[in-house]
Amino acid sequence: MSLHRLIRAARSIALLLLSCVAFSASAQTSACPPDAQKVIIYHAGSLTAAFSQVEALFTQQTGICVVDVAAGSVDAARRVTAGQEPCDIYASADDKDIDVFLKPAGFADFNIAFARGAMVLAYSTNSRGASTIVAPNAAFTPPTTIPTAADNWATQLTQPGVIIAGSNPFLDPSGYRSDMIFQLAEQRYRIPSLYNTLLSHYTLTRGSDVIGTNFDYQFTYEHSALAAYNRAPATYRYAHLPEDLGLSNSDLNRFYDNVGVVMPGLHTAHSPSAVRVPGSRVTWGLTILKQAPNRANAIKFLQTLFGSQGVALQAAVGPEPISPPRVSYSDWHDVPPVLRPYVRPEHLDHH
């Protein structure tokens, strides 16, 4: 699908979401009894496994009900701002979303980086080119031994009939990170029009799509790939990308920043009409919204998430927790005082 078609699709979906705000908000709130103490959490889908376990622990310990909403991180950012859906904690698959979307528009004051990971190339034994996308007889015993993609993986993905699938880059970081990998691949391999050619093989996934049947390859988070492998160990495979392509090394953040994706802003009074999301190490970030209706409960939840039990639950299913979580020096004074013992201030050029 071409880039301009993706733009049109993203705008259509955004308008549809905004038209359904009243219904959506009421449906989410009904997850808790009307008079119950609650906290409302909007989080990236890639956090579902970890957050569901921490939420269960939190409710058991405090009696506070959790309204859990999983969505693409950019989609969620628009819903809790322009869409005016009530939200206490916003947790994104890209901590940069808080810095470039929410903070400039006046919806957040701080950004806590709390988990990290990498992008991998996922495929199936039934995918086109599966026998050559990694070195012959390369060991694959996840999570301990993962092969690296073949040196010519990018050109293999441009062969006739090969389909690369992923989420909408204007709604979800895993989608726009695929776009960033295409940009970085063209820089690394110096193949003319490689970015455009890879993009021409990219299509949006549907809920019923199956890797190896409806599409061949997908760029996804390493912990998500491991979970998919555990569900289908006979056929699901994935490979590491070189560090300068896989958004996996914090020391390369200044290099990753050379690429980025420009997309529509939040469409609120103080947000820019277009926003550039820069490339960076795969890092999950969160914040408590300035208009959080249950601020005290949100703080209690983060104390559980950042505590020893919460960190252990995150580590068990991924992504890899950053412990202690990190916040920039410029944001430190805006972190609630009771949360400061749980986080570490530092320069965040390198997460």
LUMSE-54970 format. One record per residue (C-alpha): x, y, z; residue in three letters. Coordinates in steps of 0.02 Angstrom, whole numbers, plus 50000, padded with zeros to 5 digits. Each point is the difference from the previous one (the first is absolute). Example, Ala and Ser with C-alpha at 12.3 -4.5 7.8 and 13.67 -1.06 7.14 Angstrom:
% LUMSE-54970
(r (50615, 49775, 50390), "ALA"),
(r (50069, 50172, 49967), "SER"),
END
This chain:
% LUMSE-54970
(r (50000, 50000, 50000), "MET"),
(r (50071, 50171, 49953), "SER"),
(r (50039, 50131, 50131), "LEU"),
(r (49863, 50120, 49945), "HIS"),
(r (49872, 49859, 50011), "ARG"),
(r (50060, 49963, 50177), "LEU"),
(r (49975, 50184, 50043), "ILE"),
(r (49822, 49996, 49935), "ARG"),
(r (49964, 49840, 50094), "ALA"),
(r (50070, 50070, 50163), "ALA"),
(r (49897, 50159, 49986), "ARG"),
(r (49841, 49901, 49963), "SER"),
(r (50028, 49888, 50151), "ILE"),
(r (50035, 50151, 50111), "ALA"),
(r (49838, 50083, 49947), "LEU"),
(r (49905, 49839, 50032), "LEU"),
(r (50073, 49986, 50174), "LEU"),
(r (49954, 50179, 50042), "LEU"),
(r (49822, 49971, 49941), "SER"),
(r (49985, 49857, 50125), "CYS"),
(r (50072, 50089, 50153), "VAL"),
(r (49844, 50000, 50108), "ALA"),
(r (49965, 49815, 49973), "PHE"),
(r (50182, 49950, 50023), "SER"),
(r (50022, 50095, 50164), "ALA"),
(r (49842, 49929, 50078), "SER"),
(r (50045, 49823, 49947), "ALA"),
(r (50172, 50012, 50080), "GLN"),
(r (49935, 50072, 50164), "THR"),
(r (49873, 49859, 50014), "SER"),
(r (50145, 49880, 50031), "ALA"),
(r (49994, 50057, 50182), "CYS"),
(r (49848, 50014, 50115), "PRO"),
(r (49930, 50178, 49994), "PRO"),
(r (50054, 50048, 50177), "ASP"),
(r (50165, 49905, 50002), "ALA"),
(r (50169, 50078, 50026), "GLN"),
(r (50089, 49985, 49833), "LYS"),
(r (50148, 50046, 49893), "VAL"),
(r (49988, 50016, 49810), "ILE"),
(r (50150, 49939, 49901), "ILE"),
(r (50025, 50019, 49811), "TYR"),
(r (50148, 49898, 49945), "HIS"),
(r (50086, 49929, 49847), "ALA"),
(r (49942, 49828, 49946), "GLY"),
(r (50179, 49938, 50022), "SER"),
(r (49979, 50030, 50188), "LEU"),
(r (49842, 49896, 50019), "THR"),
(r (50081, 49843, 50069), "ALA"),
(r (50102, 50095, 50130), "ALA"),
(r (49869, 50127, 50050), "PHE"),
(r (49861, 49871, 50021), "SER"),
(r (50103, 49910, 50132), "GLN"),
(r (50052, 50160, 50089), "VAL"),
(r (49821, 50062, 49997), "GLU"),
(r (49938, 49839, 50080), "ALA"),
(r (50132, 50018, 50137), "LEU"),
(r (49955, 50182, 50026), "PHE"),
(r (49814, 49966, 50018), "THR"),
(r (50034, 49855, 50119), "GLN"),
(r (50109, 50110, 50110), "GLN"),
(r (49898, 50161, 49997), "THR"),
(r (49823, 49956, 49949), "GLY"),
(r (50010, 50134, 49865), "ILE"),
(r (49918, 49949, 49836), "CYS"),
(r (50099, 50023, 49838), "VAL"),
(r (49922, 50058, 49837), "VAL"),
(r (50120, 49930, 49871), "ASP"),
(r (50003, 50063, 49820), "VAL"),
(r (50127, 49926, 49879), "ALA"),
(r (50027, 50092, 49835), "ALA"),
(r (50130, 50062, 49879), "GLY"),
(r (50098, 50131, 50095), "SER"),
(r (49969, 50144, 49879), "VAL"),
(r (49818, 49950, 49986), "ASP"),
(r (49988, 50001, 50190), "ALA"),
(r (50084, 50171, 50009), "ALA"),
(r (49869, 50074, 49885), "ARG"),
(r (49856, 49916, 50093), "ARG"),
(r (50050, 50068, 50171), "VAL"),
(r (50033, 50175, 49933), "THR"),
(r (49895, 50051, 49850), "ALA"),
(r (49877, 49861, 50038), "GLY"),
(r (49985, 50055, 50183), "GLN"),
(r (49990, 49821, 50063), "GLU"),
(r (50038, 49998, 50188), "PRO"),
(r (50172, 49930, 50038), "CYS"),
(r (50119, 50000, 50148), "ASP"),
(r (50155, 49909, 49936), "ILE"),
(r (50058, 50002, 49819), "TYR"),
(r (50134, 49869, 49961), "ALA"),
(r (50074, 50002, 49825), "SER"),
(r (50105, 49876, 49902), "ALA"),
(r (50108, 50151, 49956), "ASP"),
(r (50046, 50119, 50140), "ASP"),
(r (50029, 50133, 49866), "LYS"),
(r (49811, 50009, 49973), "ASP"),
(r (49983, 50085, 50169), "ILE"),
(r (50134, 50127, 49957), "ASP"),
(r (49939, 50044, 49825), "VAL"),
(r (49811, 49981, 50018), "PHE"),
(r (49939, 50020, 50179), "LEU"),
(r (50123, 50122, 50081), "LYS"),
(r (49998, 50135, 49864), "PRO"),
(r (49810, 49996, 49998), "ALA"),
(r (49988, 50022, 50188), "GLY"),
(r (49937, 49827, 50050), "PHE"),
(r (50153, 49935, 50092), "ALA"),
(r (50146, 50070, 50100), "ASP"),
(r (50117, 49852, 50017), "PHE"),
(r (50054, 49843, 49908), "ASN"),
(r (50063, 49846, 50092), "ILE"),
(r (50097, 49871, 49897), "ALA"),
(r (49963, 49832, 50081), "PHE"),
(r (50034, 49861, 49874), "ALA"),
(r (50105, 49966, 49846), "ARG"),
(r (50019, 49874, 49860), "GLY"),
(r (50042, 49976, 49817), "ALA"),
(r (49917, 49973, 49832), "MET"),
(r (50021, 49829, 49919), "VAL"),
(r (49953, 49928, 49832), "LEU"),
(r (49863, 49871, 50024), "ALA"),
(r (49949, 49869, 49872), "TYR"),
(r (49932, 49824, 49983), "SER"),
(r (50075, 49841, 49933), "THR"),
(r (49866, 50022, 49865), "ASN"),
(r (50055, 50176, 49952), "SER"),
(r (50076, 50035, 49830), "ARG"),
(r (50188, 49992, 50019), "GLY"),
(r (49993, 49922, 50173), "ALA"),
(r (50143, 49881, 49958), "SER"),
(r (50121, 50142, 49957), "THR"),
(r (49948, 50146, 50112), "ILE"),
(r (50129, 49941, 50130), "VAL"),
(r (50161, 49902, 49977), "ALA"),
(r (49978, 49814, 49957), "PRO"),
(r (49984, 49892, 50156), "ASN"),
(r (50004, 50151, 50114), "ALA"),
(r (49954, 49954, 50178), "ALA"),
(r (49830, 50059, 50060), "PHE"),
(r (49967, 49960, 50182), "THR"),
(r (49909, 50151, 50069), "PRO"),
(r (50023, 50095, 50107), "PRO"),
(r (50183, 49951, 50021), "THR"),
(r (50056, 49982, 49818), "THR"),
(r (49924, 50107, 49862), "ILE"),
(r (50080, 50008, 49827), "PRO"),
(r (50039, 50163, 49912), "THR"),
(r (49911, 50036, 49836), "ALA"),
(r (50101, 49961, 49843), "ALA"),
(r (50106, 50141, 49929), "ASP"),
(r (49880, 50016, 49854), "ASN"),
(r (49838, 49992, 50101), "TRP"),
(r (49941, 50168, 49933), "ALA"),
(r (50011, 49949, 49818), "THR"),
(r (49919, 49833, 50041), "GLN"),
(r (49851, 50097, 50067), "LEU"),
(r (49985, 50092, 49835), "THR"),
(r (49982, 49843, 49894), "GLN"),
(r (49839, 49978, 49900), "PRO"),
(r (49854, 49941, 50104), "GLY"),
(r (50079, 50031, 50169), "VAL"),
(r (49880, 50088, 50119), "ILE"),
(r (50058, 50097, 50154), "ILE"),
(r (49858, 50034, 50121), "ALA"),
(r (49984, 50117, 50146), "GLY"),
(r (49892, 50126, 50090), "SER"),
(r (49953, 50174, 49939), "ASN"),
(r (50152, 50113, 50028), "PRO"),
(r (49889, 50148, 50044), "PHE"),
(r (49915, 49903, 50139), "LEU"),
(r (50133, 49885, 50071), "ASP"),
(r (50188, 50008, 50033), "PRO"),
(r (50033, 49824, 49936), "SER"),
(r (49934, 50062, 49832), "GLY"),
(r (50104, 50157, 49992), "TYR"),
(r (50153, 49907, 50064), "ARG"),
(r (49984, 49887, 49847), "SER"),
(r (50007, 50158, 49895), "ASP"),
(r (50155, 50057, 50096), "MET"),
(r (50084, 49832, 49969), "ILE"),
(r (49967, 50021, 49813), "PHE"),
(r (50083, 50171, 50008), "GLN"),
(r (50149, 49934, 50098), "LEU"),
(r (50018, 49853, 49880), "ALA"),
(r (50014, 50116, 49850), "GLU"),
(r (50136, 50098, 50090), "GLN"),
(r (50095, 49844, 50052), "ARG"),
(r (49994, 49903, 49837), "TYR"),
(r (50005, 50150, 49881), "ARG"),
(r (49876, 49918, 49881), "ILE"),
(r (49907, 50132, 49898), "PRO"),
(r (49814, 50011, 50041), "SER"),
(r (50012, 49857, 50126), "LEU"),
(r (49885, 50095, 50119), "TYR"),
(r (49866, 50024, 49868), "ASN"),
(r (50014, 49820, 49943), "THR"),
(r (49983, 49930, 50176), "LEU"),
(r (49853, 50116, 50031), "LEU"),
(r (49914, 49934, 49843), "SER"),
(r (50003, 49826, 50079), "HIS"),
(r (49924, 50064, 50164), "TYR"),
(r (49817, 49970, 50039), "THR"),
(r (49892, 50027, 50153), "LEU"),
(r (49960, 49848, 50105), "THR"),
(r (49824, 49946, 50039), "ARG"),
(r (49948, 49909, 50157), "GLY"),
(r (49977, 49834, 49910), "SER"),
(r (50166, 50004, 49906), "ASP"),
(r (50123, 49859, 50032), "VAL"),
(r (50186, 50013, 49967), "ILE"),
(r (50054, 49878, 49866), "GLY"),
(r (49824, 49995, 49930), "THR"),
(r (49941, 50179, 49970), "ASN"),
(r (50172, 50081, 50007), "PHE"),
(r (50182, 49950, 50010), "ASP"),
(r (50095, 50117, 50115), "TYR"),
(r (49968, 50122, 50141), "GLN"),
(r (50108, 50114, 50107), "PHE"),
(r (49948, 49980, 50180), "THR"),
(r (50064, 50017, 50177), "TYR"),
(r (50114, 49860, 50058), "GLU"),
(r (49895, 49957, 50154), "HIS"),
(r (49844, 49994, 49890), "SER"),
(r (50090, 49885, 49878), "ALA"),
(r (50050, 49884, 50142), "LEU"),
(r (49819, 49991, 50059), "ALA"),
(r (49943, 49961, 49822), "ALA"),
(r (50132, 49863, 49986), "TYR"),
(r (49941, 49923, 50163), "ASN"),
(r (49824, 49989, 49926), "ARG"),
(r (50060, 49921, 49836), "ALA"),
(r (50175, 49928, 50026), "PRO"),
(r (49991, 49887, 49847), "ALA"),
(r (49986, 50141, 49872), "THR"),
(r (50033, 50172, 50076), "TYR"),
(r (50175, 50070, 49981), "ARG"),
(r (50089, 50166, 50023), "TYR"),
(r (50172, 50074, 49972), "ALA"),
(r (50101, 50141, 50072), "HIS"),
(r (50042, 50151, 49892), "LEU"),
(r (50169, 50089, 50004), "PRO"),
(r (50006, 50124, 50145), "GLU"),
(r (49997, 50151, 49884), "ASP"),
(r (49835, 49937, 49927), "LEU"),
(r (49910, 49913, 50143), "GLY"),
(r (49983, 50154, 50114), "LEU"),
(r (50078, 49892, 50135), "SER"),
(r (50150, 50098, 50065), "ASN"),
(r (49980, 50156, 50107), "SER"),
(r (50175, 50056, 49954), "ASP"),
(r (49940, 50023, 49820), "LEU"),
(r (49857, 50119, 50042), "ASN"),
(r (50085, 50147, 49915), "ARG"),
(r (50018, 49892, 49844), "PHE"),
(r (49820, 49939, 50005), "TYR"),
(r (49945, 50182, 50015), "ASP"),
(r (50055, 50026, 49819), "ASN"),
(r (49838, 49917, 49947), "VAL"),
(r (49823, 50034, 50055), "GLY"),
(r (49818, 50000, 49951), "VAL"),
(r (49892, 50156, 49977), "VAL"),
(r (49815, 49978, 50038), "MET"),
(r (49846, 50103, 50044), "PRO"),
(r (49998, 50075, 50174), "GLY"),
(r (49867, 49980, 50134), "LEU"),
(r (49881, 50128, 49925), "HIS"),
(r (49980, 50091, 50166), "THR"),
(r (50010, 50187, 50033), "ALA"),
(r (50185, 50004, 50043), "HIS"),
(r (50070, 49854, 49901), "SER"),
(r (50097, 50023, 49838), "PRO"),
(r (49914, 49946, 49839), "SER"),
(r (50143, 49880, 49960), "ALA"),
(r (50120, 49910, 50115), "VAL"),
(r (50167, 49917, 49963), "ARG"),
(r (50034, 49845, 50104), "VAL"),
(r (50189, 49969, 49999), "PRO"),
(r (50082, 49831, 49994), "GLY"),
(r (50066, 49936, 50166), "SER"),
(r (50035, 49842, 50100), "ARG"),
(r (49838, 49902, 50026), "VAL"),
(r (49946, 50070, 50169), "THR"),
(r (49832, 49999, 50087), "TRP"),
(r (49950, 50156, 50097), "GLY"),
(r (49856, 50057, 50107), "LEU"),
(r (49926, 50152, 50084), "THR"),
(r (49855, 50052, 50109), "ILE"),
(r (49891, 50119, 49900), "LEU"),
(r (49982, 50176, 50069), "LYS"),
(r (49810, 49980, 50000), "GLN"),
(r (50002, 49825, 50076), "ALA"),
(r (49833, 49974, 50090), "PRO"),
(r (50076, 49872, 50122), "ASN"),
(r (50173, 50071, 50027), "ARG"),
(r (50029, 49927, 50174), "ALA"),
(r (49955, 49826, 49939), "ASN"),
(r (50113, 50021, 49849), "ALA"),
(r (50146, 50038, 50115), "ILE"),
(r (49961, 49844, 50102), "LYS"),
(r (49998, 49894, 49842), "PHE"),
(r (50171, 50064, 49946), "LEU"),
(r (50069, 49961, 50172), "GLN"),
(r (49944, 49820, 49970), "THR"),
(r (50064, 49996, 49820), "LEU"),
(r (50172, 50067, 50051), "PHE"),
(r (50011, 49896, 50160), "GLY"),
(r (50091, 49835, 50011), "SER"),
(r (49845, 49894, 49966), "GLN"),
(r (49948, 50106, 49852), "GLY"),
(r (50174, 49994, 49924), "VAL"),
(r (50005, 49810, 50020), "ALA"),
(r (49832, 49982, 49912), "LEU"),
(r (50060, 50111, 49857), "GLN"),
(r (50164, 49904, 49983), "ALA"),
(r (49908, 49834, 49986), "ALA"),
(r (49906, 50047, 49841), "VAL"),
(r (50089, 50155, 49933), "GLY"),
(r (50043, 50127, 49948), "PRO"),
(r (50161, 50011, 50103), "GLU"),
(r (49967, 50117, 50146), "PRO"),
(r (50116, 50147, 50031), "ILE"),
(r (50028, 49992, 50187), "SER"),
(r (49999, 50128, 50069), "PRO"),
(r (49901, 50090, 49865), "PRO"),
(r (50080, 50158, 49933), "ARG"),
(r (49943, 50178, 49979), "VAL"),
(r (50090, 50150, 49927), "SER"),
(r (50070, 50133, 50115), "TYR"),
(r (49882, 50125, 49919), "SER"),
(r (49849, 49893, 50046), "ASP"),
(r (50058, 49951, 50174), "TRP"),
(r (49917, 50145, 50092), "HIS"),
(r (49832, 49955, 49920), "ASP"),
(r (50002, 49820, 50060), "VAL"),
(r (49885, 49982, 50153), "PRO"),
(r (50111, 50005, 50156), "PRO"),
(r (49939, 49830, 50062), "VAL"),
(r (50058, 49921, 49835), "LEU"),
(r (50174, 50076, 50000), "ARG"),
(r (50075, 49861, 50109), "PRO"),
(r (49950, 49877, 49863), "TYR"),
(r (50083, 50088, 49851), "VAL"),
(r (50172, 50064, 49956), "ARG"),
(r (50033, 50170, 49919), "PRO"),
(r (50129, 50004, 49862), "GLU"),
(r (50041, 50066, 49828), "HIS"),
(r (49892, 49896, 49883), "LEU"),
(r (50100, 50009, 49840), "ASP"),
(r (50040, 49819, 50045), "HIS"),
(r (49857, 49905, 50085), "HIS"),
END
